[in-house]
Structure formats: structure tokens, C-alpha cells
Amino acid sequence: MIRDLLIRDLGWKLFSLLLAVMIWLTVHRILEERSTGSPVIYSGVPVLIVAAAADVHFYHVSPALVDVTVSGTPEAMAMLQTNQIHAVVDLAGLPDLKPLGGTRQSVDVSVPPGVTVIKVDPPQVNVVAPPQAD
């Protein structure tokens, strides 16, 4: 009697179990994507130069624009605007830069809370200093 209860329509029972697992996995994946958000690429973010005492208008950055890939909560990503992403090269504390060849520096990116920087392309830029007056 109990054996008949377990074995009867075994194919349908296995199909129902498989279908339930597939539905659970789909819902779980959708909820996981919503909590982390899909990565978004912001192209053409300008690289700004920060220096302690020097006039940064004379320095040149190559390339002057970077691509920034970010991710975050759906709420933060919905509110995120391009002008809230800041790519910066910090020259403070560096020795004098060579005027002709320049130097490679890392690009630091700041974003609002709830947003995470995944990738900066390129991660480093060439900073060329102005020629020194004799």
C-alpha cells in the first residue's frame, strides 16, 4: 500500500521535482543579479590631475579619457550619473617628472556609495610634465 503510493506515477513525480528545482534555480539567479547589478561601462571619463603645489594646467595626460566599469545595487545604479565618476591621477609626493618622456601613473577612480569599480581601461596613463625653464 505505501509502496504503491511511492511508486505510482513515478515519472510524473520525478518530472515535478525536476521542474521545481529548475524554477528555484531561475528565481535564485534573478534575485542574485538584482542584488549585485549587472556591470555597466562608462566610456570617455576624463582623467583629472591632482598635484600638491604645481599648476596642473601645464601637465598633459595620455590618454585623456578612460573607460570605467562599475557595478552596484539597483538603487545606486539607477541614481548614478556620469558626472559622479571621477578618474584622478595624483602627482602629490612624486619627484619632479621628466618633461620629455613623462611617467606612467595609476588612475584612481572614485564613485558614490553603493557603487563598486570593477575595471579601469587603461589602468595607467602617461603624464607629461611641462618643459623646465632655465
N, CA, C and O of each residue as an XYZ file, in Angstrom:
536
protein
N       0.809     -1.176      0.000
C       0.000      0.000      0.000
C       0.874      1.271      0.000
O       0.687      2.148     -0.843
N       1.814      1.368      0.932
C       2.726      2.516      0.954
C       3.650      2.449     -0.256
O       4.006      3.473     -0.839
N       4.028      1.243     -0.621
C       4.892      1.075     -1.789
C       4.198      1.578     -3.038
O       4.827      2.220     -3.879
N       2.930      1.301     -3.169
C       2.171      1.791     -4.319
C       2.113      3.323     -4.321
O       2.153      3.950     -5.379
N       2.021      3.908     -3.147
C       1.967      5.360     -3.039
C       3.259      6.005     -3.546
O       3.217      7.061     -4.177
N       4.393      5.383     -3.276
C       5.680      5.922     -3.701
C       5.973      5.637     -5.167
O       6.533      6.487     -5.858
N       5.611      4.476     -5.643
C       5.993      4.056     -6.994
C       4.992      4.509     -8.049
O       5.375      4.744     -9.195
N       3.727      4.635     -7.691
C       2.712      5.002     -8.680
C       3.027      6.402     -9.239
O       3.322      7.326     -8.481
N       2.964      6.543    -10.535
C       3.251      7.798    -11.251
C       4.646      8.338    -10.923
O       4.837      9.541    -10.742
N       5.600      7.431    -10.854
C       6.972      7.829    -10.521
C       7.540      8.817    -11.543
O       8.258      9.741    -11.161
N       7.244      8.647    -12.799
C       7.722      9.554    -13.843
C       7.220     10.980    -13.625
O       7.979     11.941    -13.746
N       5.941     11.101    -13.303
C       5.383     12.439    -13.049
C       5.986     13.060    -11.794
O       6.217     14.269    -11.750
N       6.236     12.260    -10.797
C       6.828     12.779     -9.557
C       8.257     13.272     -9.805
O       8.649     14.323     -9.299
N       9.025     12.518    -10.575
C      10.386     12.949    -10.899
C      10.377     14.203    -11.774
O      11.196     15.102    -11.586
N       9.442     14.260    -12.734
C       9.312     15.442    -13.570
C       8.955     16.666    -12.727
O       9.509     17.744    -12.944
N       8.056     16.517    -11.788
C       7.663     17.629    -10.906
C       8.830     18.094    -10.055
O       9.017     19.295     -9.857
N       9.610     17.159     -9.553
C      10.782     17.517     -8.753
C      11.805     18.273     -9.602
O      12.356     19.277     -9.153
N      12.060     17.806    -10.808
C      12.998     18.479    -11.708
C      12.505     19.887    -12.056
O      13.288     20.836    -12.071
N      11.225     20.014    -12.331
C      10.651     21.316    -12.640
C      10.752     22.274    -11.453
O      11.043     23.455    -11.643
N      10.521     21.795    -10.254
C      10.628     22.629     -9.052
C      12.056     23.113     -8.848
O      12.269     24.271     -8.490
N      13.031     22.248     -9.070
C      14.439     22.634     -8.924
C      14.808     23.684     -9.968
O      15.505     24.645     -9.643
N      14.362     23.525    -11.201
C      14.667     24.497    -12.249
C      14.045     25.857    -11.927
O      14.691     26.885    -12.131
N      12.817     25.887    -11.433
C      12.177     27.151    -11.060
C      12.937     27.809     -9.924
O      13.171     29.017     -9.948
N      13.324     27.024     -8.931
C      14.062     27.586     -7.787
C      15.392     28.187     -8.257
O      15.741     29.292     -7.840
N      16.135     27.490     -9.109
C      17.411     27.994     -9.598
C      17.226     29.290    -10.403
O      18.031     30.214    -10.276
N      16.186     29.362    -11.217
C      15.925     30.564    -12.005
C      15.617     31.758    -11.102
O      16.166     32.842    -11.298
N      14.756     31.567    -10.130
C      14.408     32.652     -9.210
C      15.630     33.069     -8.401
O      15.851     34.262     -8.191
N      16.413     32.121     -7.952
C      17.621     32.419     -7.179
C      18.606     33.253     -8.001
O      19.190     34.206     -7.486
N      18.789     32.905     -9.258
C      19.709     33.638    -10.131
C      19.214     35.059    -10.387
O      20.007     36.001    -10.389
N      17.908     35.218    -10.602
C      17.342     36.551    -10.832
C      17.510     37.420     -9.591
O      17.883     38.587     -9.710
N      17.250     36.891     -8.429
C      17.417     37.652     -7.192
C      18.873     38.020     -6.952
O      19.165     39.111     -6.461
N      19.778     37.130     -7.290
C      21.207     37.402     -7.128
C      21.656     38.518     -8.070
O      22.442     39.376     -7.668
N      21.175     38.524     -9.311
C      21.520     39.579    -10.268
C      20.979     40.926     -9.812
O      21.639     41.950     -9.986
N      19.800     40.935     -9.239
C      19.214     42.195     -8.762
C      19.992     42.766     -7.598
O      20.107     43.985     -7.473
N      20.527     41.912     -6.743
C      21.235     42.413     -5.570
C      22.605     42.969     -5.933
O      23.064     43.916     -5.294
N      23.266     42.414     -6.930
C      24.593     42.902     -7.301
C      24.554     43.826     -8.511
O      25.433     44.676     -8.654
N      23.595     43.691     -9.357
C      23.513     44.527    -10.551
C      24.483     44.063    -11.619
O      25.541     43.511    -11.318
N      24.119     44.289    -12.845
C      24.990     43.946    -13.958
C      26.026     45.047    -14.133
O      25.726     46.219    -13.904
N      27.235     44.689    -14.532
C      28.259     45.717    -14.752
C      27.858     46.674    -15.876
O      27.274     46.274    -16.883
N      28.192     47.951    -15.667
C      27.910     48.989    -16.665
C      29.227     49.684    -16.995
O      30.013     49.991    -16.098
N      29.467     49.932    -18.282
C      30.699     50.589    -18.714
C      30.393     52.046    -19.043
O      29.507     52.347    -19.843
N      31.143     52.940    -18.411
C      31.058     54.365    -18.720
C      32.297     54.712    -19.541
O      33.420     54.666    -19.038
N      32.085     55.056    -20.798
C      33.191     55.360    -21.705
C      33.475     56.850    -21.700
O      32.576     57.672    -21.523
N      34.750     57.185    -21.899
C      35.139     58.577    -22.059
C      35.115     59.395    -20.784
O      34.778     60.578    -20.815
N      35.469     58.783    -19.661
C      35.554     59.529    -18.402
C      36.874     60.304    -18.416
O      37.933     59.697    -18.574
N      36.836     61.638    -18.253
C      38.077     62.416    -18.306
C      38.964     62.159    -17.101
O      38.480     62.001    -15.980
N      40.274     62.119    -17.346
C      41.256     61.919    -16.282
C      41.719     63.293    -15.801
O      42.217     64.104    -16.582
N      41.548     63.535    -14.507
C      41.962     64.797    -13.905
C      43.293     64.605    -13.189
O      43.608     63.509    -12.725
N      44.077     65.691    -13.102
C      45.374     65.638    -12.429
C      45.280     66.407    -11.125
O      44.758     67.521    -11.081
N      45.794     65.796    -10.060
C      45.861     66.445     -8.759
C      47.330     66.522     -8.372
O      48.032     65.511     -8.375
N      47.798     67.734     -8.035
C      49.189     67.920     -7.617
C      49.195     68.852     -6.413
O      48.300     69.682     -6.254
N      50.206     68.710     -5.572
C      50.280     69.488     -4.338
C      50.526     70.969     -4.611
O      49.713     71.807     -4.220
N      51.613     71.302     -5.263
C      51.975     72.709     -5.409
C      52.045     73.164     -6.859
O      51.995     74.364     -7.127
N      52.154     72.259     -7.772
C      52.357     72.632     -9.177
C      51.042     73.035     -9.827
O      49.965     72.630     -9.388
N      51.143     73.829    -10.867
C      49.980     74.207    -11.646
C      49.675     73.058    -12.606
O      50.450     72.792    -13.525
N      48.552     72.381    -12.394
C      48.249     71.172    -13.159
C      47.839     71.466    -14.600
O      47.741     70.535    -15.399
N      47.597     72.715    -14.956
C      47.204     73.047    -16.320
C      48.316     72.773    -17.322
O      48.044     72.597    -18.510
N      49.553     72.735    -16.867
C      50.668     72.517    -17.777
C      50.951     71.040    -18.031
O      51.660     70.709    -18.981
N      50.420     70.160    -17.215
C      50.622     68.728    -17.388
C      49.634     68.182    -18.409
O      48.512     68.673    -18.533
N      50.066     67.164    -19.135
C      49.214     66.521    -20.117
C      49.129     65.037    -19.808
O      50.115     64.416    -19.409
N      47.942     64.476    -19.995
C      47.695     63.062    -19.730
C      47.359     62.384    -21.046
O      46.576     62.897    -21.846
N      47.967     61.217    -21.259
C      47.681     60.450    -22.468
C      47.440     58.991    -22.088
O      48.338     58.360    -21.530
N      46.300     58.449    -22.361
C      45.113     59.048    -22.938
C      44.386     59.915    -21.915
O      44.492     59.693    -20.709
N      43.658     60.890    -22.406
C      42.959     61.831    -21.528
C      41.615     61.285    -21.049
O      41.023     61.826    -20.115
N      41.134     60.219    -21.682
C      39.853     59.621    -21.318
C      40.049     58.138    -21.027
O      40.854     57.477    -21.682
N      39.310     57.610    -20.041
C      39.365     56.191    -19.708
C      37.947     55.626    -19.693
O      36.967     56.366    -19.600
N      37.862     54.311    -19.788
C      36.584     53.605    -19.659
C      36.534     52.993    -18.271
O      37.491     52.349    -17.841
N      35.418     53.188    -17.561
C      35.273     52.704    -16.202
C      34.089     51.740    -16.156
O      32.979     52.094    -16.554
N      34.327     50.524    -15.670
C      33.268     49.532    -15.499
C      32.892     49.500    -14.031
O      33.747     49.301    -13.168
N      31.601     49.699    -13.745
C      31.118     49.738    -12.366
C      29.941     48.793    -12.198
O      29.300     48.387    -13.168
N      29.672     48.451    -10.943
C      28.537     47.626    -10.588
C      28.051     48.090     -9.229
O      28.789     48.743     -8.491
N      26.823     47.758     -8.897
C      26.311     48.157     -7.592
C      24.883     47.729     -7.399
O      24.308     47.011     -8.218
N      24.319     48.185     -6.295
C      22.928     47.862     -6.000
C      22.035     48.528     -7.041
O      22.412     49.549     -7.615
N      20.881     47.975     -7.285
C      19.991     48.580     -8.286
C      19.639     50.032     -7.960
O      19.524     50.862     -8.862
N      19.470     50.336     -6.685
C      19.132     51.703     -6.296
C      20.283     52.662     -6.627
O      20.064     53.740     -7.180
N      21.501     52.258     -6.285
C      22.670     53.103     -6.546
C      22.911     53.257     -8.040
O      23.254     54.344     -8.504
N      22.736     52.188     -8.792
C      22.975     52.258    -10.238
C      21.905     53.113    -10.929
O      22.194     53.779    -11.922
N      20.683     53.096    -10.413
C      19.625     53.912    -11.009
C      19.894     55.403    -10.801
O      19.518     56.229    -11.633
N      20.547     55.742     -9.687
C      20.823     57.145     -9.370
C      22.160     57.629     -9.940
O      22.411     58.833     -9.988
N      23.021     56.693    -10.373
C      24.369     57.046    -10.817
C      24.341     57.843    -12.117
O      23.656     57.485    -13.074
N      25.105     58.932    -12.121
C      25.256     59.747    -13.318
C      26.733     59.802    -13.676
O      27.600     59.617    -12.822
N      27.004     60.057    -14.938
C      28.383     60.066    -15.421
C      29.248     61.069    -14.666
O      30.424     60.802    -14.421
N      28.689     62.215    -14.294
C      29.489     63.239    -13.612
C      29.820     62.874    -12.163
O      30.531     63.624    -11.495
N      29.323     61.746    -11.668
C      29.651     61.281    -10.324
C      30.842     60.321    -10.318
O      31.286     59.883     -9.256
N      31.352     60.000    -11.494
C      32.520     59.115    -11.614
C      33.727     60.000    -11.893
O      33.765     60.716    -12.893
N      34.716     59.946    -10.998
C      35.883     60.814    -11.119
C      37.149     59.967    -11.261
O      37.486     59.193    -10.365
N      37.844     60.115    -12.386
C      39.123     59.443    -12.621
C      40.226     60.464    -12.349
O      40.236     61.546    -12.934
N      41.155     60.114    -11.458
C      42.157     61.067    -10.990
C      43.540     60.433    -11.029
O      43.702     59.251    -10.725
N      44.542     61.236    -11.411
C      45.951     60.857    -11.276
C      46.539     61.794    -10.236
O      46.521     63.013    -10.409
N      47.059     61.231     -9.160
C      47.598     62.028     -8.058
C      49.108     62.145     -8.209
O      49.828     61.149     -8.138
N      49.580     63.374     -8.419
C      51.018     63.620     -8.576
C      51.650     64.142     -7.293
O      52.857     64.384     -7.258
N      50.870     64.316     -6.254
C      51.404     64.813     -4.985
C      52.395     63.815     -4.412
O      52.138     62.611     -4.391
N      53.516     64.317     -3.954
C      54.526     63.458     -3.343
C      55.450     62.770     -4.326
O      56.342     62.026     -3.918
N      55.255     63.003     -5.606
C      56.149     62.405     -6.598
C      57.335     63.327     -6.836
O      57.191     64.546     -6.735
N      58.488     62.783     -7.145
C      59.610     63.640     -7.527
C      59.283     64.337     -8.842
O      58.313     63.991     -9.517
N      60.098     65.314     -9.196
C      59.857     66.052    -10.432
C      59.741     65.088    -11.611
O      60.530     64.153    -11.752
N      58.750     65.337    -12.441
C      58.551     64.496    -13.612
C      59.465     64.939    -14.734
O      59.795     66.118    -14.859
N      59.871     63.974    -15.551
C      60.708     64.293    -16.708
C      59.859     65.012    -17.754
O      58.793     64.522    -18.124
N      60.316     66.160    -18.229
C      59.489     66.923    -19.154
C      59.257     66.239    -20.498
O      58.184     66.411    -21.077
N      60.197     65.487    -21.009
C      60.034     64.944    -22.351
C      59.307     63.606    -22.364
O      58.299     63.452    -23.053
N      59.809     62.645    -21.612
C      59.244     61.305    -21.683
C      58.016     61.113    -20.829
O      57.162     60.294    -21.167
N      57.897     61.833    -19.742
C      56.767     61.653    -18.850
C      56.929     60.411    -17.987
O      57.988     59.785    -17.962
N      55.875     60.073    -17.291
C      55.883     58.911    -16.413
C      54.505     58.268    -16.413
O      53.498     58.944    -16.624
N      54.463     56.978    -16.179
C      53.189     56.249    -16.121
C      52.674     56.295    -14.692
O      53.415     56.031    -13.745
N      51.406     56.631    -14.546
C      50.775     56.709    -13.238
C      49.446     55.970    -13.254
O      48.757     55.925    -14.274
N      49.097     55.393    -12.114
C      47.821     54.687    -11.983
C      46.665     55.675    -11.920
O      46.799     56.784    -11.403
N      45.547     55.255    -12.450
C      44.331     56.065    -12.417
C      43.484     55.581    -11.243
O      43.133     54.403    -11.166
N      43.158     56.497    -10.329
C      42.274     56.200     -9.210
C      40.881     56.699     -9.569
O      40.721     57.805    -10.086
N      39.877     55.876     -9.291
C      38.503     56.248     -9.627
C      37.683     56.293     -8.348
O      37.722     55.365     -7.540
N      36.937     57.386     -8.172
C      36.027     57.486     -7.034
C      34.592     57.476     -7.551
O      34.268     58.094     -8.566
N      33.740     56.753     -6.817
C      32.330     56.616     -7.172
C      31.487     56.803     -5.912
O      32.019     56.729     -4.804
N      30.197     57.042     -6.060
C      29.335     57.210     -4.891
C      29.192     55.901     -4.096
O      29.513     54.827     -4.605
N      28.708     55.994     -2.845
C      28.464     54.787     -2.043
C      27.461     53.860     -2.725
O      26.515     54.312     -3.369
N      27.685     52.569     -2.574
C      26.813     51.570     -3.185
C      27.244     51.158     -4.576
O      26.659     50.253     -5.172
N      28.280     51.826     -5.103
C      28.797     51.517     -6.436
C      30.229     51.037     -6.282
O      30.996     51.611     -5.508
N      30.596     50.001     -7.005
C      31.937     49.424     -6.940
C      32.605     49.515     -8.305
O      31.998     49.204     -9.329
N      33.864     49.947     -8.303
C      34.642     49.984     -9.543
C      35.157     48.577     -9.817
O      35.820     47.974     -8.972
N      34.852     48.065    -10.987
C      35.299     46.722    -11.369
C      36.580     46.802    -12.192
O      37.512     46.024    -11.985
N      36.619     47.761    -13.138
C      37.764     47.823    -14.044
C      37.939     49.240    -14.563
O      36.963     49.958    -14.779
N      39.191     49.637    -14.760
C      39.535     50.905    -15.405
C      40.395     50.550    -16.616
O      41.381     49.822    -16.497
N      40.013     51.069    -17.777
C      40.752     50.742    -19.000
C      41.156     52.026    -19.712
O      40.269     52.741    -20.179
N      42.411     52.358    -19.822
C      43.595     51.669    -19.297
C      43.783     51.999    -17.812
O      43.357     53.058    -17.350
N      44.415     51.100    -17.077
C      44.615     51.324    -15.644
C      45.696     52.359    -15.340
O      45.727     52.915    -14.243
N      46.575     52.619    -16.294
C      47.631     53.622    -16.124
C      47.643     54.556    -17.332
O      47.302     54.165    -18.448
N      48.045     55.802    -17.076
C      48.165     56.791    -18.152
C      49.561     57.404    -18.099
O      50.247     57.345    -17.078
N      49.960     57.988    -19.212
C      51.259     58.663    -19.292
C      51.059     60.135    -18.956
O      50.232     60.810    -19.569
N      51.820     60.635    -17.980
C      51.741     62.042    -17.574
C      53.004     62.731    -18.052
O      54.114     62.340    -17.689
N      52.826     63.771    -18.876
C      53.945     64.524    -19.428
C      53.998     65.874    -18.722
O      53.006     66.600    -18.661
N      55.168     66.192    -18.193
C      55.376     67.456    -17.467
C      55.756     68.561    -18.446
O      56.252     68.284    -19.539
N      55.525     69.798    -18.059
C      55.944     70.901    -18.927
C      57.447     71.018    -18.950
O      58.114     70.591    -18.007
N      58.003     71.593    -20.016
C      59.462     71.785    -20.040
C      59.893     72.762    -18.943
O      59.212     73.748    -18.661
N      61.024     72.462    -18.344
C      61.519     73.292    -17.254
C      62.189     74.525    -17.824
O      62.946     74.445    -18.791
N      61.900     75.673    -17.212
C      62.528     76.932    -17.648
C      63.944     76.984    -17.074
O      64.182     76.643    -15.915
N      64.852     77.414    -17.907
C      66.264     77.505    -17.447
C      66.554     78.843    -16.859
O      67.678     79.097    -16.425
